[in-house]
Amino acid sequence: MPSITGTVTDVGFDSEKDNYVVVENGSVKTLYAQLATTNVKKGNEITEKQSIGTVGKTGKATGAHLHYEVMVDGEYVDPAAYIK
């Protein structure tokens, strides 16, 4: 799973995202969605390569996958630069 350091600002369930985690570090916000489980709580500090959840096949998904979004200064950017 992609990783970034920061603070968990939201953990929850949504009808479109299913189980999700939002991590923020300064102007960078990452969303990890379609998770089978979440392993963190709002306010947790996240370190690189820490497990925040497990990939799942939730909601209307047809196979196990991770929905991953990155925003910088409120604008969506190509997440490829944030995957190590």
PyMOL Python script that loads the backbone (N, CA, C, O; Angstrom):
from pymol import cmd

cmd.read_pdbstr("""\
ATOM      1  N   MET A   1       0.846  -1.174   0.000  1.00  0.00           N
ATOM      2  CA  MET A   1       0.000   0.000   0.000  1.00  0.00           C
ATOM      3  C   MET A   1       0.897   1.245   0.000  1.00  0.00           C
ATOM      4  O   MET A   1       1.920   1.262   0.684  1.00  0.00           O
ATOM      5  N   PRO A   2       0.535   2.267  -0.744  1.00  0.00           N
ATOM      6  CA  PRO A   2       1.326   3.501  -0.723  1.00  0.00           C
ATOM      7  C   PRO A   2       1.429   4.059   0.696  1.00  0.00           C
ATOM      8  O   PRO A   2       0.562   3.808   1.534  1.00  0.00           O
ATOM      9  N   SER A   3       2.484   4.808   0.954  1.00  0.00           N
ATOM     10  CA  SER A   3       2.641   5.339   2.304  1.00  0.00           C
ATOM     11  C   SER A   3       3.022   6.805   2.280  1.00  0.00           C
ATOM     12  O   SER A   3       3.637   7.298   1.334  1.00  0.00           O
ATOM     13  N   ILE A   4       2.638   7.485   3.349  1.00  0.00           N
ATOM     14  CA  ILE A   4       3.007   8.872   3.564  1.00  0.00           C
ATOM     15  C   ILE A   4       2.969   9.093   5.071  1.00  0.00           C
ATOM     16  O   ILE A   4       2.166   8.471   5.766  1.00  0.00           O
ATOM     17  N   THR A   5       3.814   9.959   5.574  1.00  0.00           N
ATOM     18  CA  THR A   5       3.755  10.286   6.990  1.00  0.00           C
ATOM     19  C   THR A   5       2.731  11.387   7.200  1.00  0.00           C
ATOM     20  O   THR A   5       2.397  12.110   6.262  1.00  0.00           O
ATOM     21  N   GLY A   6       2.231  11.522   8.420  1.00  0.00           N
ATOM     22  CA  GLY A   6       1.281  12.582   8.705  1.00  0.00           C
ATOM     23  C   GLY A   6       0.339  12.204   9.817  1.00  0.00           C
ATOM     24  O   GLY A   6       0.604  11.291  10.598  1.00  0.00           O
ATOM     25  N   THR A   7      -0.776  12.925   9.880  1.00  0.00           N
ATOM     26  CA  THR A   7      -1.783  12.734  10.910  1.00  0.00           C
ATOM     27  C   THR A   7      -3.085  12.250  10.280  1.00  0.00           C
ATOM     28  O   THR A   7      -3.525  12.787   9.263  1.00  0.00           O
ATOM     29  N   VAL A   8      -3.690  11.251  10.877  1.00  0.00           N
ATOM     30  CA  VAL A   8      -4.994  10.774  10.415  1.00  0.00           C
ATOM     31  C   VAL A   8      -6.026  11.836  10.785  1.00  0.00           C
ATOM     32  O   VAL A   8      -6.217  12.146  11.961  1.00  0.00           O
ATOM     33  N   THR A   9      -6.687  12.392   9.768  1.00  0.00           N
ATOM     34  CA  THR A   9      -7.685  13.435  10.021  1.00  0.00           C
ATOM     35  C   THR A   9      -9.109  12.937   9.872  1.00  0.00           C
ATOM     36  O   THR A   9     -10.050  13.610  10.293  1.00  0.00           O
ATOM     37  N   ASP A  10      -9.277  11.760   9.274  1.00  0.00           N
ATOM     38  CA  ASP A  10     -10.616  11.200   9.144  1.00  0.00           C
ATOM     39  C   ASP A  10     -10.517   9.700   8.913  1.00  0.00           C
ATOM     40  O   ASP A  10      -9.647   9.232   8.179  1.00  0.00           O
ATOM     41  N   VAL A  11     -11.404   8.958   9.538  1.00  0.00           N
ATOM     42  CA  VAL A  11     -11.558   7.518   9.345  1.00  0.00           C
ATOM     43  C   VAL A  11     -13.046   7.259   9.352  1.00  0.00           C
ATOM     44  O   VAL A  11     -13.756   7.743  10.233  1.00  0.00           O
ATOM     45  N   GLY A  12     -13.529   6.502   8.382  1.00  0.00           N
ATOM     46  CA  GLY A  12     -14.962   6.266   8.398  1.00  0.00           C
ATOM     47  C   GLY A  12     -15.437   5.352   7.302  1.00  0.00           C
ATOM     48  O   GLY A  12     -14.665   4.622   6.680  1.00  0.00           O
ATOM     49  N   PHE A  13     -16.741   5.416   7.085  1.00  0.00           N
ATOM     50  CA  PHE A  13     -17.418   4.645   6.051  1.00  0.00           C
ATOM     51  C   PHE A  13     -18.297   5.601   5.271  1.00  0.00           C
ATOM     52  O   PHE A  13     -18.960   6.469   5.841  1.00  0.00           O
ATOM     53  N   ASP A  14     -18.293   5.431   3.972  1.00  0.00           N
ATOM     54  CA  ASP A  14     -19.076   6.271   3.073  1.00  0.00           C
ATOM     55  C   ASP A  14     -19.662   5.350   2.008  1.00  0.00           C
ATOM     56  O   ASP A  14     -19.026   4.362   1.641  1.00  0.00           O
ATOM     57  N   SER A  15     -20.853   5.648   1.507  1.00  0.00           N
ATOM     58  CA  SER A  15     -21.487   4.774   0.519  1.00  0.00           C
ATOM     59  C   SER A  15     -20.702   4.664  -0.785  1.00  0.00           C
ATOM     60  O   SER A  15     -20.854   3.677  -1.504  1.00  0.00           O
ATOM     61  N   GLU A  16     -19.874   5.643  -1.105  1.00  0.00           N
ATOM     62  CA  GLU A  16     -19.057   5.581  -2.318  1.00  0.00           C
ATOM     63  C   GLU A  16     -17.639   5.085  -2.035  1.00  0.00           C
ATOM     64  O   GLU A  16     -17.090   4.297  -2.805  1.00  0.00           O
ATOM     65  N   LYS A  17     -17.047   5.547  -0.930  1.00  0.00           N
ATOM     66  CA  LYS A  17     -15.658   5.194  -0.611  1.00  0.00           C
ATOM     67  C   LYS A  17     -15.554   3.940   0.234  1.00  0.00           C
ATOM     68  O   LYS A  17     -14.471   3.371   0.366  1.00  0.00           O
ATOM     69  N   ASP A  18     -16.659   3.503   0.804  1.00  0.00           N
ATOM     70  CA  ASP A  18     -16.680   2.419   1.774  1.00  0.00           C
ATOM     71  C   ASP A  18     -15.759   2.778   2.931  1.00  0.00           C
ATOM     72  O   ASP A  18     -15.733   3.942   3.331  1.00  0.00           O
ATOM     73  N   ASN A  19     -15.002   1.836   3.489  1.00  0.00           N
ATOM     74  CA  ASN A  19     -14.083   2.171   4.586  1.00  0.00           C
ATOM     75  C   ASN A  19     -12.945   3.010   4.026  1.00  0.00           C
ATOM     76  O   ASN A  19     -12.376   2.679   2.986  1.00  0.00           O
ATOM     77  N   TYR A  20     -12.614   4.095   4.715  1.00  0.00           N
ATOM     78  CA  TYR A  20     -11.567   4.975   4.206  1.00  0.00           C
ATOM     79  C   TYR A  20     -10.768   5.605   5.339  1.00  0.00           C
ATOM     80  O   TYR A  20     -11.208   5.657   6.487  1.00  0.00           O
ATOM     81  N   VAL A  21      -9.560   6.089   4.972  1.00  0.00           N
ATOM     82  CA  VAL A  21      -8.666   6.802   5.886  1.00  0.00           C
ATOM     83  C   VAL A  21      -8.136   8.021   5.137  1.00  0.00           C
ATOM     84  O   VAL A  21      -7.759   7.917   3.970  1.00  0.00           O
ATOM     85  N   VAL A  22      -8.105   9.180   5.806  1.00  0.00           N
ATOM     86  CA  VAL A  22      -7.501  10.387   5.247  1.00  0.00           C
ATOM     87  C   VAL A  22      -6.305  10.743   6.118  1.00  0.00           C
ATOM     88  O   VAL A  22      -6.415  10.817   7.342  1.00  0.00           O
ATOM     89  N   VAL A  23      -5.148  10.966   5.469  1.00  0.00           N
ATOM     90  CA  VAL A  23      -3.920  11.354   6.167  1.00  0.00           C
ATOM     91  C   VAL A  23      -3.477  12.700   5.614  1.00  0.00           C
ATOM     92  O   VAL A  23      -3.451  12.901   4.400  1.00  0.00           O
ATOM     93  N   GLU A  24      -3.122  13.636   6.520  1.00  0.00           N
ATOM     94  CA  GLU A  24      -2.654  14.951   6.093  1.00  0.00           C
ATOM     95  C   GLU A  24      -1.267  15.223   6.645  1.00  0.00           C
ATOM     96  O   GLU A  24      -0.940  14.856   7.774  1.00  0.00           O
ATOM     97  N   ASN A  25      -0.458  15.878   5.815  1.00  0.00           N
ATOM     98  CA  ASN A  25       0.879  16.321   6.210  1.00  0.00           C
ATOM     99  C   ASN A  25       1.099  17.659   5.522  1.00  0.00           C
ATOM    100  O   ASN A  25       1.435  17.712   4.339  1.00  0.00           O
ATOM    101  N   GLY A  26       0.908  18.738   6.271  1.00  0.00           N
ATOM    102  CA  GLY A  26       1.051  20.075   5.676  1.00  0.00           C
ATOM    103  C   GLY A  26       0.008  20.272   4.596  1.00  0.00           C
ATOM    104  O   GLY A  26      -1.190  20.138   4.846  1.00  0.00           O
ATOM    105  N   SER A  27       0.463  20.589   3.395  1.00  0.00           N
ATOM    106  CA  SER A  27      -0.454  20.862   2.293  1.00  0.00           C
ATOM    107  C   SER A  27      -0.859  19.607   1.523  1.00  0.00           C
ATOM    108  O   SER A  27      -1.623  19.696   0.562  1.00  0.00           O
ATOM    109  N   VAL A  28      -0.352  18.430   1.935  1.00  0.00           N
ATOM    110  CA  VAL A  28      -0.638  17.176   1.232  1.00  0.00           C
ATOM    111  C   VAL A  28      -1.682  16.369   1.997  1.00  0.00           C
ATOM    112  O   VAL A  28      -1.541  16.111   3.193  1.00  0.00           O
ATOM    113  N   LYS A  29      -2.735  15.976   1.278  1.00  0.00           N
ATOM    114  CA  LYS A  29      -3.792  15.143   1.855  1.00  0.00           C
ATOM    115  C   LYS A  29      -3.922  13.897   0.996  1.00  0.00           C
ATOM    116  O   LYS A  29      -4.036  13.990  -0.226  1.00  0.00           O
ATOM    117  N   THR A  30      -3.905  12.718   1.637  1.00  0.00           N
ATOM    118  CA  THR A  30      -4.081  11.470   0.905  1.00  0.00           C
ATOM    119  C   THR A  30      -5.322  10.751   1.403  1.00  0.00           C
ATOM    120  O   THR A  30      -5.627  10.751   2.596  1.00  0.00           O
ATOM    121  N   LEU A  31      -6.030  10.138   0.464  1.00  0.00           N
ATOM    122  CA  LEU A  31      -7.215   9.353   0.765  1.00  0.00           C
ATOM    123  C   LEU A  31      -6.936   7.916   0.365  1.00  0.00           C
ATOM    124  O   LEU A  31      -6.482   7.645  -0.747  1.00  0.00           O
ATOM    125  N   TYR A  32      -7.213   6.999   1.282  1.00  0.00           N
ATOM    126  CA  TYR A  32      -7.107   5.559   1.038  1.00  0.00           C
ATOM    127  C   TYR A  32      -8.521   5.013   1.229  1.00  0.00           C
ATOM    128  O   TYR A  32      -9.061   5.086   2.333  1.00  0.00           O
ATOM    129  N   ALA A  33      -9.128   4.468   0.175  1.00  0.00           N
ATOM    130  CA  ALA A  33     -10.524   4.041   0.263  1.00  0.00           C
ATOM    131  C   ALA A  33     -10.703   2.635  -0.298  1.00  0.00           C
ATOM    132  O   ALA A  33      -9.776   2.052  -0.859  1.00  0.00           O
ATOM    133  N   GLN A  34     -11.904   2.108  -0.138  1.00  0.00           N
ATOM    134  CA  GLN A  34     -12.272   0.742  -0.505  1.00  0.00           C
ATOM    135  C   GLN A  34     -11.526  -0.268   0.372  1.00  0.00           C
ATOM    136  O   GLN A  34     -11.201  -1.370  -0.071  1.00  0.00           O
ATOM    137  N   LEU A  35     -11.262   0.123   1.618  1.00  0.00           N
ATOM    138  CA  LEU A  35     -10.533  -0.743   2.538  1.00  0.00           C
ATOM    139  C   LEU A  35     -11.461  -1.791   3.153  1.00  0.00           C
ATOM    140  O   LEU A  35     -12.629  -1.514   3.425  1.00  0.00           O
ATOM    141  N   ALA A  36     -10.930  -2.993   3.368  1.00  0.00           N
ATOM    142  CA  ALA A  36     -11.694  -4.033   4.063  1.00  0.00           C
ATOM    143  C   ALA A  36     -11.759  -3.703   5.548  1.00  0.00           C
ATOM    144  O   ALA A  36     -12.804  -3.847   6.183  1.00  0.00           O
ATOM    145  N   THR A  37     -10.622  -3.254   6.099  1.00  0.00           N
ATOM    146  CA  THR A  37     -10.549  -2.864   7.510  1.00  0.00           C
ATOM    147  C   THR A  37      -9.672  -1.633   7.638  1.00  0.00           C
ATOM    148  O   THR A  37      -8.859  -1.344   6.760  1.00  0.00           O
ATOM    149  N   THR A  38      -9.843  -0.908   8.737  1.00  0.00           N
ATOM    150  CA  THR A  38      -8.956   0.216   9.053  1.00  0.00           C
ATOM    151  C   THR A  38      -8.255  -0.094  10.372  1.00  0.00           C
ATOM    152  O   THR A  38      -8.858  -0.658  11.285  1.00  0.00           O
ATOM    153  N   ASN A  39      -6.968   0.282  10.468  1.00  0.00           N
ATOM    154  CA  ASN A  39      -6.156  -0.019  11.643  1.00  0.00           C
ATOM    155  C   ASN A  39      -5.755   1.217  12.427  1.00  0.00           C
ATOM    156  O   ASN A  39      -4.919   1.126  13.326  1.00  0.00           O
ATOM    157  N   VAL A  40      -6.332   2.375  12.108  1.00  0.00           N
ATOM    158  CA  VAL A  40      -5.945   3.629  12.757  1.00  0.00           C
ATOM    159  C   VAL A  40      -7.188   4.385  13.201  1.00  0.00           C
ATOM    160  O   VAL A  40      -8.308   4.070  12.799  1.00  0.00           O
ATOM    161  N   LYS A  41      -6.961   5.393  14.041  1.00  0.00           N
ATOM    162  CA  LYS A  41      -8.036   6.258  14.513  1.00  0.00           C
ATOM    163  C   LYS A  41      -7.680   7.709  14.225  1.00  0.00           C
ATOM    164  O   LYS A  41      -6.508   8.053  14.077  1.00  0.00           O
ATOM    165  N   LYS A  42      -8.688   8.545  14.148  1.00  0.00           N
ATOM    166  CA  LYS A  42      -8.483   9.974  13.935  1.00  0.00           C
ATOM    167  C   LYS A  42      -7.528  10.503  14.999  1.00  0.00           C
ATOM    168  O   LYS A  42      -7.691  10.224  16.187  1.00  0.00           O
ATOM    169  N   GLY A  43      -6.524  11.273  14.559  1.00  0.00           N
ATOM    170  CA  GLY A  43      -5.534  11.842  15.462  1.00  0.00           C
ATOM    171  C   GLY A  43      -4.243  11.047  15.545  1.00  0.00           C
ATOM    172  O   GLY A  43      -3.242  11.558  16.049  1.00  0.00           O
ATOM    173  N   ASN A  44      -4.239   9.792  15.055  1.00  0.00           N
ATOM    174  CA  ASN A  44      -3.007   8.992  15.062  1.00  0.00           C
ATOM    175  C   ASN A  44      -1.957   9.612  14.162  1.00  0.00           C
ATOM    176  O   ASN A  44      -2.272  10.117  13.084  1.00  0.00           O
ATOM    177  N   GLU A  45      -0.706   9.573  14.606  1.00  0.00           N
ATOM    178  CA  GLU A  45       0.420   9.960  13.765  1.00  0.00           C
ATOM    179  C   GLU A  45       0.858   8.729  12.984  1.00  0.00           C
ATOM    180  O   GLU A  45       1.034   7.654  13.557  1.00  0.00           O
ATOM    181  N   ILE A  46       1.033   8.885  11.682  1.00  0.00           N
ATOM    182  CA  ILE A  46       1.371   7.778  10.807  1.00  0.00           C
ATOM    183  C   ILE A  46       2.837   7.889  10.388  1.00  0.00           C
ATOM    184  O   ILE A  46       3.315   8.961  10.018  1.00  0.00           O
ATOM    185  N   THR A  47       3.531   6.764  10.455  1.00  0.00           N
ATOM    186  CA  THR A  47       4.911   6.716   9.980  1.00  0.00           C
ATOM    187  C   THR A  47       4.952   5.982   8.649  1.00  0.00           C
ATOM    188  O   THR A  47       4.038   5.228   8.314  1.00  0.00           O
ATOM    189  N   GLU A  48       6.020   6.210   7.895  1.00  0.00           N
ATOM    190  CA  GLU A  48       6.149   5.577   6.593  1.00  0.00           C
ATOM    191  C   GLU A  48       6.102   4.060   6.735  1.00  0.00           C
ATOM    192  O   GLU A  48       6.724   3.484   7.628  1.00  0.00           O
ATOM    193  N   LYS A  49       5.368   3.441   5.855  1.00  0.00           N
ATOM    194  CA  LYS A  49       5.185   1.987   5.769  1.00  0.00           C
ATOM    195  C   LYS A  49       4.350   1.393   6.887  1.00  0.00           C
ATOM    196  O   LYS A  49       4.271   0.170   7.005  1.00  0.00           O
ATOM    197  N   GLN A  50       3.723   2.224   7.713  1.00  0.00           N
ATOM    198  CA  GLN A  50       2.823   1.737   8.750  1.00  0.00           C
ATOM    199  C   GLN A  50       1.531   1.249   8.099  1.00  0.00           C
ATOM    200  O   GLN A  50       1.036   1.873   7.160  1.00  0.00           O
ATOM    201  N   SER A  51       0.994   0.161   8.581  1.00  0.00           N
ATOM    202  CA  SER A  51      -0.277  -0.338   8.066  1.00  0.00           C
ATOM    203  C   SER A  51      -1.411   0.530   8.595  1.00  0.00           C
ATOM    204  O   SER A  51      -1.539   0.730   9.802  1.00  0.00           O
ATOM    205  N   ILE A  52      -2.228   1.040   7.687  1.00  0.00           N
ATOM    206  CA  ILE A  52      -3.393   1.829   8.099  1.00  0.00           C
ATOM    207  C   ILE A  52      -4.691   1.071   7.857  1.00  0.00           C
ATOM    208  O   ILE A  52      -5.755   1.492   8.311  1.00  0.00           O
ATOM    209  N   GLY A  53      -4.603  -0.045   7.144  1.00  0.00           N
ATOM    210  CA  GLY A  53      -5.783  -0.837   6.855  1.00  0.00           C
ATOM    211  C   GLY A  53      -5.435  -1.964   5.907  1.00  0.00           C
ATOM    212  O   GLY A  53      -4.276  -2.156   5.538  1.00  0.00           O
ATOM    213  N   THR A  54      -6.467  -2.712   5.518  1.00  0.00           N
ATOM    214  CA  THR A  54      -6.264  -3.807   4.570  1.00  0.00           C
ATOM    215  C   THR A  54      -7.096  -3.557   3.316  1.00  0.00           C
ATOM    216  O   THR A  54      -8.216  -3.049   3.380  1.00  0.00           O
ATOM    217  N   VAL A  55      -6.528  -3.922   2.195  1.00  0.00           N
ATOM    218  CA  VAL A  55      -7.196  -3.744   0.907  1.00  0.00           C
ATOM    219  C   VAL A  55      -8.373  -4.702   0.844  1.00  0.00           C
ATOM    220  O   VAL A  55      -8.289  -5.844   1.294  1.00  0.00           O
ATOM    221  N   GLY A  56      -9.463  -4.220   0.282  1.00  0.00           N
ATOM    222  CA  GLY A  56     -10.643  -5.060   0.234  1.00  0.00           C
ATOM    223  C   GLY A  56     -11.399  -4.991  -1.067  1.00  0.00           C
ATOM    224  O   GLY A  56     -11.028  -4.289  -2.008  1.00  0.00           O
ATOM    225  N   LYS A  57     -12.463  -5.741  -1.080  1.00  0.00           N
ATOM    226  CA  LYS A  57     -13.415  -5.761  -2.200  1.00  0.00           C
ATOM    227  C   LYS A  57     -14.743  -5.366  -1.577  1.00  0.00           C
ATOM    228  O   LYS A  57     -15.590  -6.213  -1.295  1.00  0.00           O
ATOM    229  N   THR A  58     -14.911  -4.067  -1.367  1.00  0.00           N
ATOM    230  CA  THR A  58     -16.083  -3.584  -0.650  1.00  0.00           C
ATOM    231  C   THR A  58     -17.027  -2.844  -1.583  1.00  0.00           C
ATOM    232  O   THR A  58     -16.642  -2.449  -2.683  1.00  0.00           O
ATOM    233  N   GLY A  59     -18.250  -2.660  -1.144  1.00  0.00           N
ATOM    234  CA  GLY A  59     -19.232  -1.903  -1.921  1.00  0.00           C
ATOM    235  C   GLY A  59     -19.489  -2.516  -3.282  1.00  0.00           C
ATOM    236  O   GLY A  59     -19.761  -3.712  -3.388  1.00  0.00           O
ATOM    237  N   LYS A  60     -19.404  -1.706  -4.322  1.00  0.00           N
ATOM    238  CA  LYS A  60     -19.684  -2.153  -5.681  1.00  0.00           C
ATOM    239  C   LYS A  60     -18.432  -2.635  -6.413  1.00  0.00           C
ATOM    240  O   LYS A  60     -18.478  -2.894  -7.615  1.00  0.00           O
ATOM    241  N   ALA A  61     -17.316  -2.758  -5.695  1.00  0.00           N
ATOM    242  CA  ALA A  61     -16.066  -3.196  -6.311  1.00  0.00           C
ATOM    243  C   ALA A  61     -16.207  -4.616  -6.855  1.00  0.00           C
ATOM    244  O   ALA A  61     -16.878  -5.459  -6.260  1.00  0.00           O
ATOM    245  N   THR A  62     -15.570  -4.862  -7.984  1.00  0.00           N
ATOM    246  CA  THR A  62     -15.622  -6.197  -8.583  1.00  0.00           C
ATOM    247  C   THR A  62     -14.375  -7.010  -8.259  1.00  0.00           C
ATOM    248  O   THR A  62     -14.289  -8.186  -8.614  1.00  0.00           O
ATOM    249  N   GLY A  63     -13.414  -6.392  -7.591  1.00  0.00           N
ATOM    250  CA  GLY A  63     -12.200  -7.097  -7.179  1.00  0.00           C
ATOM    251  C   GLY A  63     -11.477  -6.285  -6.130  1.00  0.00           C
ATOM    252  O   GLY A  63     -11.710  -5.084  -5.992  1.00  0.00           O
ATOM    253  N   ALA A  64     -10.597  -6.942  -5.389  1.00  0.00           N
ATOM    254  CA  ALA A  64      -9.838  -6.253  -4.342  1.00  0.00           C
ATOM    255  C   ALA A  64      -8.944  -5.178  -4.964  1.00  0.00           C
ATOM    256  O   ALA A  64      -8.251  -5.427  -5.951  1.00  0.00           O
ATOM    257  N   HIS A  65      -8.970  -3.993  -4.379  1.00  0.00           N
ATOM    258  CA  HIS A  65      -8.147  -2.894  -4.879  1.00  0.00           C
ATOM    259  C   HIS A  65      -8.101  -1.777  -3.838  1.00  0.00           C
ATOM    260  O   HIS A  65      -8.837  -1.797  -2.851  1.00  0.00           O
ATOM    261  N   LEU A  66      -7.239  -0.821  -4.074  1.00  0.00           N
ATOM    262  CA  LEU A  66      -7.132   0.362  -3.227  1.00  0.00           C
ATOM    263  C   LEU A  66      -7.471   1.587  -4.062  1.00  0.00           C
ATOM    264  O   LEU A  66      -6.910   1.775  -5.142  1.00  0.00           O
ATOM    265  N   HIS A  67      -8.366   2.407  -3.581  1.00  0.00           N
ATOM    266  CA  HIS A  67      -8.638   3.703  -4.208  1.00  0.00           C
ATOM    267  C   HIS A  67      -7.755   4.703  -3.475  1.00  0.00           C
ATOM    268  O   HIS A  67      -7.867   4.861  -2.260  1.00  0.00           O
ATOM    269  N   TYR A  68      -6.873   5.381  -4.214  1.00  0.00           N
ATOM    270  CA  TYR A  68      -5.847   6.252  -3.634  1.00  0.00           C
ATOM    271  C   TYR A  68      -5.893   7.602  -4.318  1.00  0.00           C
ATOM    272  O   TYR A  68      -5.781   7.682  -5.541  1.00  0.00           O
ATOM    273  N   GLU A  69      -6.058   8.670  -3.542  1.00  0.00           N
ATOM    274  CA  GLU A  69      -6.086  10.033  -4.084  1.00  0.00           C
ATOM    275  C   GLU A  69      -5.091  10.897  -3.329  1.00  0.00           C
ATOM    276  O   GLU A  69      -4.862  10.704  -2.135  1.00  0.00           O
ATOM    277  N   VAL A  70      -4.501  11.856  -4.041  1.00  0.00           N
ATOM    278  CA  VAL A  70      -3.589  12.815  -3.418  1.00  0.00           C
ATOM    279  C   VAL A  70      -4.033  14.217  -3.818  1.00  0.00           C
ATOM    280  O   VAL A  70      -4.297  14.494  -4.988  1.00  0.00           O
ATOM    281  N   MET A  71      -4.110  15.098  -2.816  1.00  0.00           N
ATOM    282  CA  MET A  71      -4.397  16.512  -3.059  1.00  0.00           C
ATOM    283  C   MET A  71      -3.251  17.334  -2.475  1.00  0.00           C
ATOM    284  O   MET A  71      -2.779  17.054  -1.373  1.00  0.00           O
ATOM    285  N   VAL A  72      -2.811  18.338  -3.209  1.00  0.00           N
ATOM    286  CA  VAL A  72      -1.800  19.272  -2.723  1.00  0.00           C
ATOM    287  C   VAL A  72      -2.409  20.663  -2.819  1.00  0.00           C
ATOM    288  O   VAL A  72      -2.858  21.080  -3.887  1.00  0.00           O
ATOM    289  N   ASP A  73      -2.420  21.373  -1.707  1.00  0.00           N
ATOM    290  CA  ASP A  73      -3.036  22.704  -1.648  1.00  0.00           C
ATOM    291  C   ASP A  73      -4.456  22.687  -2.196  1.00  0.00           C
ATOM    292  O   ASP A  73      -4.871  23.627  -2.874  1.00  0.00           O
ATOM    293  N   GLY A  74      -5.209  21.619  -1.904  1.00  0.00           N
ATOM    294  CA  GLY A  74      -6.606  21.535  -2.311  1.00  0.00           C
ATOM    295  C   GLY A  74      -6.852  21.128  -3.743  1.00  0.00           C
ATOM    296  O   GLY A  74      -8.001  21.097  -4.184  1.00  0.00           O
ATOM    297  N   GLU A  75      -5.795  20.811  -4.489  1.00  0.00           N
ATOM    298  CA  GLU A  75      -5.925  20.412  -5.891  1.00  0.00           C
ATOM    299  C   GLU A  75      -5.485  18.958  -6.054  1.00  0.00           C
ATOM    300  O   GLU A  75      -4.451  18.557  -5.520  1.00  0.00           O
ATOM    301  N   TYR A  76      -6.273  18.167  -6.795  1.00  0.00           N
ATOM    302  CA  TYR A  76      -5.886  16.794  -7.071  1.00  0.00           C
ATOM    303  C   TYR A  76      -4.638  16.768  -7.943  1.00  0.00           C
ATOM    304  O   TYR A  76      -4.516  17.545  -8.890  1.00  0.00           O
ATOM    305  N   VAL A  77      -3.710  15.866  -7.616  1.00  0.00           N
ATOM    306  CA  VAL A  77      -2.486  15.694  -8.396  1.00  0.00           C
ATOM    307  C   VAL A  77      -2.322  14.219  -8.729  1.00  0.00           C
ATOM    308  O   VAL A  77      -2.982  13.362  -8.142  1.00  0.00           O
ATOM    309  N   ASP A  78      -1.437  13.931  -9.678  1.00  0.00           N
ATOM    310  CA  ASP A  78      -1.128  12.559 -10.057  1.00  0.00           C
ATOM    311  C   ASP A  78      -0.465  11.871  -8.857  1.00  0.00           C
ATOM    312  O   ASP A  78       0.594  12.312  -8.410  1.00  0.00           O
ATOM    313  N   PRO A  79      -1.058  10.814  -8.335  1.00  0.00           N
ATOM    314  CA  PRO A  79      -0.508  10.173  -7.140  1.00  0.00           C
ATOM    315  C   PRO A  79       0.772   9.374  -7.389  1.00  0.00           C
ATOM    316  O   PRO A  79       1.419   8.948  -6.432  1.00  0.00           O
ATOM    317  N   ALA A  80       1.146   9.163  -8.637  1.00  0.00           N
ATOM    318  CA  ALA A  80       2.330   8.348  -8.944  1.00  0.00           C
ATOM    319  C   ALA A  80       3.586   8.893  -8.255  1.00  0.00           C
ATOM    320  O   ALA A  80       4.449   8.115  -7.846  1.00  0.00           O
ATOM    321  N   ALA A  81       3.695  10.202  -8.123  1.00  0.00           N
ATOM    322  CA  ALA A  81       4.874  10.808  -7.495  1.00  0.00           C
ATOM    323  C   ALA A  81       4.949  10.502  -6.002  1.00  0.00           C
ATOM    324  O   ALA A  81       5.999  10.695  -5.389  1.00  0.00           O
ATOM    325  N   TYR A  82       3.869  10.034  -5.415  1.00  0.00           N
ATOM    326  CA  TYR A  82       3.817   9.779  -3.973  1.00  0.00           C
ATOM    327  C   TYR A  82       3.910   8.305  -3.625  1.00  0.00           C
ATOM    328  O   TYR A  82       3.838   7.940  -2.451  1.00  0.00           O
ATOM    329  N   ILE A  83       4.067   7.460  -4.623  1.00  0.00           N
ATOM    330  CA  ILE A  83       4.181   6.018  -4.404  1.00  0.00           C
ATOM    331  C   ILE A  83       5.639   5.630  -4.503  1.00  0.00           C
ATOM    332  O   ILE A  83       6.303   5.894  -5.505  1.00  0.00           O
ATOM    333  N   LYS A  84       6.127   4.998  -3.448  1.00  0.00           N
ATOM    334  CA  LYS A  84       7.534   4.554  -3.428  1.00  0.00           C
ATOM    335  C   LYS A  84       7.626   3.097  -3.768  1.00  0.00           C
ATOM    336  O   LYS A  84       8.722   2.539  -3.803  1.00  0.00           O
TER     337      LYS A  84
END
""", "prot")
cmd.dss("prot")
cmd.show_as("cartoon", "prot")
cmd.util.cbc("prot")
cmd.orient("prot")
